């Protein structure tokens, strides 16, 4: 897959997710990346061989941002989920719920993200005792209708914990 194709896929995903971004060049023969200031994230469509050089440049130019990469080797569905999880850690689902309510409901109900979000949270928390209450709350939500959860507690699906919980 050519770099232009990878970058086109990145733009398609961001447009489908209604994520505001701008393309910015990194220079030194590196590809342009998608700067997502709203969520403090950068999504880069790159060749795997350019990862170290691209990451170094991103850390230099955009310290403190969340860096997401898509390469020709990535599975598109899995990559989309990973992008959503990372953006959620910066407020994406709240943004979608506040600005694009129909998209929010469609993601959760028609595309099954209600269960995907819960399962990803449970994966992050694991079996650590300090997350017992949250784990039990999310396990109970697996057996409920997402429409019911949205009616009672629409912000239930707004957050995703960081992946580096200890």
C-alpha beads as a LAMMPS data file, in Angstrom:
LAMMPS data file: protein, C-alpha beads

166 atoms
165 bonds

1 atom types
1 bond types

-500.0 500.0 xlo xhi
-500.0 500.0 ylo yhi
-500.0 500.0 zlo zhi

Masses

1 110.0

Atoms # bond

1 1 1 0.000 0.000 0.000
2 1 1 1.337 3.413 -0.947
3 1 1 1.651 6.191 1.638
4 1 1 -1.041 8.190 -0.183
5 1 1 -3.466 5.273 0.248
6 1 1 -2.672 4.962 3.954
7 1 1 -3.171 8.686 4.446
8 1 1 -6.439 8.560 2.503
9 1 1 -7.688 5.809 4.856
10 1 1 -6.734 7.984 7.847
11 1 1 -8.762 10.895 6.454
12 1 1 -11.732 8.633 5.719
13 1 1 -11.737 7.337 9.302
14 1 1 -11.485 10.835 10.780
15 1 1 -14.245 12.165 8.509
16 1 1 -16.518 9.217 9.387
17 1 1 -15.892 9.854 13.082
18 1 1 -16.561 13.596 12.593
19 1 1 -13.191 14.461 14.104
20 1 1 -11.903 17.964 13.321
21 1 1 -8.299 17.884 12.113
22 1 1 -5.796 19.673 9.962
23 1 1 -2.964 18.231 7.968
24 1 1 0.483 19.406 9.005
25 1 1 3.846 18.591 7.453
26 1 1 6.651 17.184 9.578
27 1 1 9.415 18.024 7.091
28 1 1 12.572 15.997 6.431
29 1 1 10.846 13.763 3.890
30 1 1 8.268 12.597 6.444
31 1 1 4.597 12.424 5.522
32 1 1 1.971 14.922 6.595
33 1 1 0.043 13.970 9.714
34 1 1 -3.438 14.780 10.964
35 1 1 -3.317 17.137 13.942
36 1 1 -6.404 16.773 16.120
37 1 1 -6.052 19.716 18.505
38 1 1 -9.502 19.210 20.033
39 1 1 -8.314 15.932 21.558
40 1 1 -4.570 16.620 21.805
41 1 1 -3.887 13.801 19.378
42 1 1 -2.045 13.209 16.145
43 1 1 -2.904 10.448 13.699
44 1 1 -0.166 9.555 11.270
45 1 1 -0.532 7.307 8.258
46 1 1 2.994 5.996 7.714
47 1 1 5.072 3.123 6.465
48 1 1 6.289 1.008 9.361
49 1 1 9.910 1.751 8.454
50 1 1 9.300 5.462 9.170
51 1 1 7.948 4.904 12.693
52 1 1 11.044 5.823 14.756
53 1 1 11.857 8.915 12.732
54 1 1 8.205 10.050 12.684
55 1 1 7.765 9.481 16.427
56 1 1 10.954 11.427 17.211
57 1 1 9.767 14.356 15.107
58 1 1 6.300 14.286 16.691
59 1 1 7.776 14.262 20.192
60 1 1 9.953 17.224 19.237
61 1 1 7.183 19.288 17.615
62 1 1 4.156 18.170 19.645
63 1 1 5.162 17.084 23.148
64 1 1 2.311 15.963 25.356
65 1 1 0.095 14.876 22.473
66 1 1 -1.320 11.403 22.003
67 1 1 0.326 9.763 18.944
68 1 1 -1.633 7.267 16.864
69 1 1 -0.200 5.441 13.877
70 1 1 -1.729 3.599 10.981
71 1 1 0.439 1.531 8.661
72 1 1 -0.150 -0.674 5.661
73 1 1 -0.073 -3.691 8.004
74 1 1 -3.018 -2.579 10.163
75 1 1 -6.434 -4.182 10.024
76 1 1 -8.831 -1.324 9.268
77 1 1 -11.577 -2.371 11.726
78 1 1 -9.135 -2.944 14.581
79 1 1 -7.358 0.326 13.785
80 1 1 -10.646 2.225 13.869
81 1 1 -11.424 0.757 17.298
82 1 1 -7.959 1.679 18.584
83 1 1 -8.370 5.222 17.267
84 1 1 -11.748 5.516 18.985
85 1 1 -10.347 4.203 22.305
86 1 1 -7.474 6.680 22.212
87 1 1 -9.691 9.610 21.242
88 1 1 -12.148 8.601 23.975
89 1 1 -9.353 8.971 26.520
90 1 1 -9.308 12.627 25.475
91 1 1 -13.091 13.204 25.433
92 1 1 -14.201 12.064 21.967
93 1 1 -17.471 10.355 22.953
94 1 1 -18.569 13.366 25.008
95 1 1 -17.752 15.555 22.002
96 1 1 -19.815 13.341 19.676
97 1 1 -22.701 13.156 22.154
98 1 1 -22.734 16.947 22.585
99 1 1 -22.254 17.853 18.912
100 1 1 -23.546 14.918 16.863
101 1 1 -26.152 13.124 18.977
102 1 1 -27.460 10.923 16.130
103 1 1 -23.887 9.775 15.330
104 1 1 -23.328 9.008 19.018
105 1 1 -26.446 6.840 19.214
106 1 1 -25.627 5.122 15.899
107 1 1 -22.091 4.272 17.053
108 1 1 -23.422 2.722 20.237
109 1 1 -26.470 0.880 18.993
110 1 1 -26.059 0.136 15.279
111 1 1 -22.294 -0.389 15.287
112 1 1 -22.141 -2.201 18.629
113 1 1 -19.766 0.178 20.375
114 1 1 -21.805 -0.071 23.572
115 1 1 -20.434 -3.606 24.116
116 1 1 -17.037 -2.853 22.574
117 1 1 -16.505 0.096 24.947
118 1 1 -17.437 -1.961 27.990
119 1 1 -15.229 -4.875 26.944
120 1 1 -12.285 -2.550 26.335
121 1 1 -12.761 -0.948 29.763
122 1 1 -12.836 -4.388 31.367
123 1 1 -9.655 -5.320 29.499
124 1 1 -7.899 -2.178 30.756
125 1 1 -8.992 -2.647 34.369
126 1 1 -8.358 -6.372 34.404
127 1 1 -8.877 -8.078 37.724
128 1 1 -7.303 -5.354 39.867
129 1 1 -9.165 -4.980 43.144
130 1 1 -9.018 -1.183 43.072
131 1 1 -11.379 -1.218 40.068
132 1 1 -13.902 -3.718 41.501
133 1 1 -16.823 -1.297 41.574
134 1 1 -16.209 -0.066 38.020
135 1 1 -15.756 -3.626 36.756
136 1 1 -19.019 -4.763 38.367
137 1 1 -20.876 -1.704 37.037
138 1 1 -19.650 -2.379 33.504
139 1 1 -20.343 -6.117 33.688
140 1 1 -23.905 -5.328 34.742
141 1 1 -24.227 -2.908 31.811
142 1 1 -23.343 -5.708 29.382
143 1 1 -26.742 -7.242 30.146
144 1 1 -28.702 -4.024 29.638
145 1 1 -30.018 -2.398 26.496
146 1 1 -27.797 0.478 25.343
147 1 1 -30.977 2.502 24.709
148 1 1 -31.982 2.058 28.361
149 1 1 -28.507 3.077 29.549
150 1 1 -28.587 6.128 27.271
151 1 1 -32.008 7.110 28.636
152 1 1 -30.914 6.816 32.271
153 1 1 -27.259 7.811 32.093
154 1 1 -26.219 9.144 28.669
155 1 1 -22.687 9.901 29.812
156 1 1 -22.009 6.262 30.773
157 1 1 -20.258 5.693 27.431
158 1 1 -18.303 8.984 27.448
159 1 1 -15.025 7.825 28.937
160 1 1 -12.275 5.295 28.352
161 1 1 -9.619 4.776 31.021
162 1 1 -5.961 5.180 30.132
163 1 1 -4.355 1.947 29.019
164 1 1 -1.481 2.131 31.500
165 1 1 -3.417 1.511 34.719
166 1 1 -1.322 -0.199 37.376

Bonds

1 1 1 2
2 1 2 3
3 1 3 4
4 1 4 5
5 1 5 6
6 1 6 7
7 1 7 8
8 1 8 9
9 1 9 10
10 1 10 11
11 1 11 12
12 1 12 13
13 1 13 14
14 1 14 15
15 1 15 16
16 1 16 17
17 1 17 18
18 1 18 19
19 1 19 20
20 1 20 21
21 1 21 22
22 1 22 23
23 1 23 24
24 1 24 25
25 1 25 26
26 1 26 27
27 1 27 28
28 1 28 29
29 1 29 30
30 1 30 31
31 1 31 32
32 1 32 33
33 1 33 34
34 1 34 35
35 1 35 36
36 1 36 37
37 1 37 38
38 1 38 39
39 1 39 40
40 1 40 41
41 1 41 42
42 1 42 43
43 1 43 44
44 1 44 45
45 1 45 46
46 1 46 47
47 1 47 48
48 1 48 49
49 1 49 50
50 1 50 51
51 1 51 52
52 1 52 53
53 1 53 54
54 1 54 55
55 1 55 56
56 1 56 57
57 1 57 58
58 1 58 59
59 1 59 60
60 1 60 61
61 1 61 62
62 1 62 63
63 1 63 64
64 1 64 65
65 1 65 66
66 1 66 67
67 1 67 68
68 1 68 69
69 1 69 70
70 1 70 71
71 1 71 72
72 1 72 73
73 1 73 74
74 1 74 75
75 1 75 76
76 1 76 77
77 1 77 78
78 1 78 79
79 1 79 80
80 1 80 81
81 1 81 82
82 1 82 83
83 1 83 84
84 1 84 85
85 1 85 86
86 1 86 87
87 1 87 88
88 1 88 89
89 1 89 90
90 1 90 91
91 1 91 92
92 1 92 93
93 1 93 94
94 1 94 95
95 1 95 96
96 1 96 97
97 1 97 98
98 1 98 99
99 1 99 100
100 1 100 101
101 1 101 102
102 1 102 103
103 1 103 104
104 1 104 105
105 1 105 106
106 1 106 107
107 1 107 108
108 1 108 109
109 1 109 110
110 1 110 111
111 1 111 112
112 1 112 113
113 1 113 114
114 1 114 115
115 1 115 116
116 1 116 117
117 1 117 118
118 1 118 119
119 1 119 120
120 1 120 121
121 1 121 122
122 1 122 123
123 1 123 124
124 1 124 125
125 1 125 126
126 1 126 127
127 1 127 128
128 1 128 129
129 1 129 130
130 1 130 131
131 1 131 132
132 1 132 133
133 1 133 134
134 1 134 135
135 1 135 136
136 1 136 137
137 1 137 138
138 1 138 139
139 1 139 140
140 1 140 141
141 1 141 142
142 1 142 143
143 1 143 144
144 1 144 145
145 1 145 146
146 1 146 147
147 1 147 148
148 1 148 149
149 1 149 150
150 1 150 151
151 1 151 152
152 1 152 153
153 1 153 154
154 1 154 155
155 1 155 156
156 1 156 157
157 1 157 158
158 1 158 159
159 1 159 160
160 1 160 161
161 1 161 162
162 1 162 163
163 1 163 164
164 1 164 165
165 1 165 166
